[in-house]
Amino acid sequence: LNGINPERFKPATGALRAEVRAELGLPGSAPLVVCASNLRPEKGIGDLIAAAEIVKCEMPDTVVVIVGDGPEAPRLKDLAAAKNLGRSVLFTGARSDVHRIAAAADVIAVPSVWQEPAGLVAIEGMAGCPPPGAARGGGGPGGPLDHVTRSQGQPRAPAELAGALLHLLRAPAECEAMGKQGRLRVESRFSMERWVSETLQVYEAALRRR
């Protein structure tokens, strides 16, 4: 499993949330979904854009911010434009301050369609406290993120993903509780210190067997 630095990905202050939203040109009160990803087919970003169209009908002020770049970027931007989501889906391109943007989110979206049992983005999102609204392939039920995420059920199911995102956006108390659980899990199971220590133990055990 991946390890992260919990001191880099940590809960945002109110000032940071306001600062990030101002930088992105977003109203301070807008419900914010953030997805940080390489823009490749297996990451399911097209499904997220389709889900954003559904979310927009229910919560028109919601903004989905997609952080990252990749070969799918032109197609995805065209898809968002075709769905008239210009004000609801924002592409930032690749950024070195993903942790700041993720910390300002209300929900982290992880719509991967391939098997990521513990995707790094989901773990980073957990550390910042907003709960991941994840596809099953992005770390859903039965995996190490269980009980700290709201799974969409099946990959490539935009309606289910939209339902998971809407549920979380409408349940701030549940989001807060899941976020706190996620942060504790990151500190206890996914810290870089633990990852390095356990990796060294594997190599040391292998050397002892030689």
C-alpha positions as CSV (number, residue, x, y, z in Angstrom):
1,L,0.0,0.0,0.0
2,N,1.0,3.6,-0.6
3,G,2.4,5.9,2.1
4,I,2.0,9.6,2.3
5,N,3.1,12.5,4.4
6,P,0.1,13.4,6.7
7,E,1.7,16.8,7.4
8,R,1.4,17.8,3.8
9,F,-2.1,16.5,3.3
10,K,-4.0,17.8,6.2
11,P,-7.3,19.5,7.0
12,A,-7.6,23.0,5.6
13,T,-8.3,26.1,7.7
14,G,-11.2,28.3,6.8
15,A,-8.7,30.8,5.5
16,L,-7.1,28.3,3.1
17,R,-10.5,27.1,1.8
18,A,-11.5,30.7,1.1
19,E,-8.1,31.4,-0.5
20,V,-8.2,28.4,-2.8
21,R,-11.8,29.1,-3.9
22,A,-10.9,32.7,-4.7
23,E,-7.9,31.6,-6.8
24,L,-10.2,29.3,-8.8
25,G,-12.8,32.0,-9.2
26,L,-15.4,30.1,-7.2
27,P,-18.0,31.4,-4.7
28,G,-17.0,30.7,-1.1
29,S,-20.3,28.8,-0.6
30,A,-20.2,26.7,-3.7
31,P,-20.2,22.9,-3.0
32,L,-16.8,21.7,-4.2
33,V,-15.9,18.3,-5.6
34,V,-12.2,17.8,-6.4
35,C,-10.7,15.0,-8.5
36,A,-6.9,14.8,-8.9
37,S,-5.9,12.4,-11.6
38,N,-3.9,11.6,-14.7
39,L,-6.4,12.1,-17.5
40,R,-6.4,8.6,-19.0
41,P,-9.3,6.3,-19.9
42,E,-8.9,4.0,-16.9
43,K,-9.3,6.9,-14.5
44,G,-13.0,7.3,-15.3
45,I,-13.0,11.1,-15.7
46,G,-15.7,10.9,-18.4
47,D,-18.0,9.2,-15.9
48,L,-17.3,12.0,-13.4
49,I,-18.3,14.6,-16.1
50,A,-21.5,12.6,-16.8
51,A,-22.1,12.5,-13.0
52,A,-21.5,16.3,-12.8
53,E,-24.3,16.8,-15.3
54,I,-26.7,14.9,-13.0
55,V,-25.4,16.7,-9.9
56,K,-25.9,20.1,-11.6
57,C,-29.6,19.4,-12.0
58,E,-30.0,18.7,-8.3
59,M,-27.4,21.2,-6.9
60,P,-26.8,23.8,-9.6
61,D,-24.0,25.7,-7.6
62,T,-21.8,22.6,-7.4
63,V,-18.4,22.8,-9.0
64,V,-16.3,19.8,-10.0
65,V,-12.6,20.7,-10.2
66,I,-10.4,18.3,-12.2
67,V,-6.7,18.6,-11.4
68,G,-4.2,17.0,-13.7
69,D,-3.3,16.5,-17.3
70,G,-3.0,13.6,-19.8
71,P,-3.9,12.3,-23.2
72,E,-7.6,12.4,-22.5
73,A,-7.6,16.2,-21.7
74,P,-8.9,17.5,-25.0
75,R,-11.7,14.9,-25.3
76,L,-12.8,15.5,-21.7
77,K,-12.9,19.3,-22.1
78,D,-14.9,18.8,-25.3
79,L,-17.3,16.5,-23.4
80,A,-17.8,19.0,-20.6
81,A,-18.5,21.7,-23.2
82,A,-20.9,19.5,-25.1
83,K,-22.9,19.0,-21.8
84,N,-22.9,22.8,-21.2
85,L,-20.9,22.3,-18.0
86,G,-18.5,25.2,-18.6
87,R,-19.3,26.8,-15.2
88,S,-19.7,23.5,-13.4
89,V,-16.6,21.6,-14.4
90,L,-13.2,23.3,-14.1
91,F,-9.9,21.9,-15.5
92,T,-6.8,23.3,-13.8
93,G,-4.2,21.3,-15.6
94,A,-1.3,19.8,-13.7
95,R,-0.5,21.5,-10.4
96,S,2.1,21.1,-7.8
97,D,-0.2,22.2,-5.0
98,V,-2.8,19.4,-5.2
99,H,-2.8,19.2,-1.4
100,R,-4.2,22.8,-1.2
101,I,-7.0,22.3,-3.6
102,A,-7.9,18.9,-2.2
103,A,-8.1,20.3,1.3
104,A,-10.5,23.0,0.2
105,A,-12.9,20.3,-1.2
106,D,-16.2,19.1,0.3
107,V,-15.8,15.7,-1.4
108,I,-12.9,14.0,-3.2
109,A,-14.0,12.1,-6.3
110,V,-12.2,8.9,-7.2
111,P,-14.0,7.5,-10.3
112,S,-11.4,5.0,-11.4
113,V,-12.7,2.1,-13.5
114,W,-9.7,-0.2,-12.9
115,Q,-8.8,-2.0,-9.7
116,E,-7.1,0.5,-7.4
117,P,-7.4,-1.2,-4.0
118,A,-5.9,1.8,-2.2
119,G,-5.5,4.6,-4.7
120,L,-3.0,7.3,-3.6
121,V,-5.4,10.1,-4.3
122,A,-8.1,8.6,-2.1
123,I,-5.6,8.2,0.7
124,E,-4.4,11.8,0.3
125,G,-8.0,13.0,0.3
126,M,-8.7,11.1,3.5
127,A,-5.7,12.8,5.2
128,G,-7.2,16.2,4.3
129,C,-10.6,15.0,5.8
130,P,-13.1,15.4,3.0
131,P,-14.4,11.9,2.4
132,P,-13.7,10.2,-1.0
133,G,-16.8,9.5,-3.1
134,A,-15.2,6.5,-4.7
135,A,-16.0,4.0,-7.4
136,R,-15.6,0.4,-6.4
137,G,-12.4,0.3,-8.5
138,G,-11.1,3.3,-6.6
139,G,-11.1,1.8,-3.2
140,G,-14.7,0.9,-2.3
141,P,-16.3,-1.7,0.0
142,G,-14.1,-4.4,1.5
143,G,-10.8,-2.5,1.0
144,P,-8.7,-0.4,3.3
145,L,-10.9,2.6,2.7
146,D,-14.1,0.9,3.7
147,H,-16.3,2.9,6.1
148,V,-14.5,6.1,5.3
149,T,-15.8,6.5,1.8
150,R,-19.2,6.5,0.0
151,S,-18.9,4.0,-2.8
152,Q,-20.8,4.5,-6.0
153,G,-21.2,0.7,-6.3
154,Q,-20.0,-0.2,-9.7
155,P,-17.4,1.4,-12.1
156,R,-18.8,3.1,-15.2
157,A,-22.0,4.0,-13.5
158,P,-22.3,7.8,-13.6
159,A,-25.8,7.9,-12.0
160,E,-24.5,5.9,-9.0
161,L,-21.5,8.1,-8.7
162,A,-23.7,11.2,-8.9
163,G,-25.9,9.7,-6.1
164,A,-22.9,9.1,-3.9
165,L,-21.6,12.7,-4.5
166,L,-25.1,14.2,-3.8
167,H,-25.5,12.2,-0.7
168,L,-22.2,13.4,0.7
169,L,-22.7,17.0,-0.3
170,R,-26.1,17.0,1.4
171,A,-24.8,15.4,4.6
172,P,-22.1,17.7,6.1
173,A,-22.3,16.0,9.5
174,E,-21.7,12.6,8.0
175,C,-18.9,14.0,5.8
176,E,-17.2,15.5,8.9
177,A,-17.4,12.2,10.8
178,M,-16.1,10.2,7.8
179,G,-13.4,12.7,7.3
180,K,-12.2,12.4,10.8
181,Q,-12.2,8.6,10.6
182,G,-10.3,8.8,7.4
183,R,-7.7,11.1,8.9
184,L,-7.1,8.8,11.8
185,R,-6.8,5.8,9.5
186,V,-4.2,7.6,7.4
187,E,-2.2,8.5,10.5
188,S,-2.3,4.9,11.8
189,R,-2.0,2.9,8.6
190,F,-0.8,5.0,5.7
191,S,1.9,7.3,7.0
192,M,5.2,7.5,5.1
193,E,7.1,6.4,8.3
194,R,5.1,3.2,8.5
195,W,5.4,2.5,4.8
196,V,9.2,2.9,4.9
197,S,9.4,0.8,8.1
198,E,7.4,-2.0,6.7
199,T,9.2,-2.0,3.4
200,L,12.5,-2.2,5.2
201,Q,11.2,-5.2,7.2
202,V,10.4,-7.0,4.0
203,Y,13.9,-6.5,2.6
204,E,15.5,-7.5,6.0
205,A,13.4,-10.7,6.1
206,A,14.5,-11.5,2.6
207,L,18.1,-11.0,3.4
208,R,17.9,-13.2,6.5
209,R,16.5,-16.0,4.4
210,R,19.5,-16.0,2.1
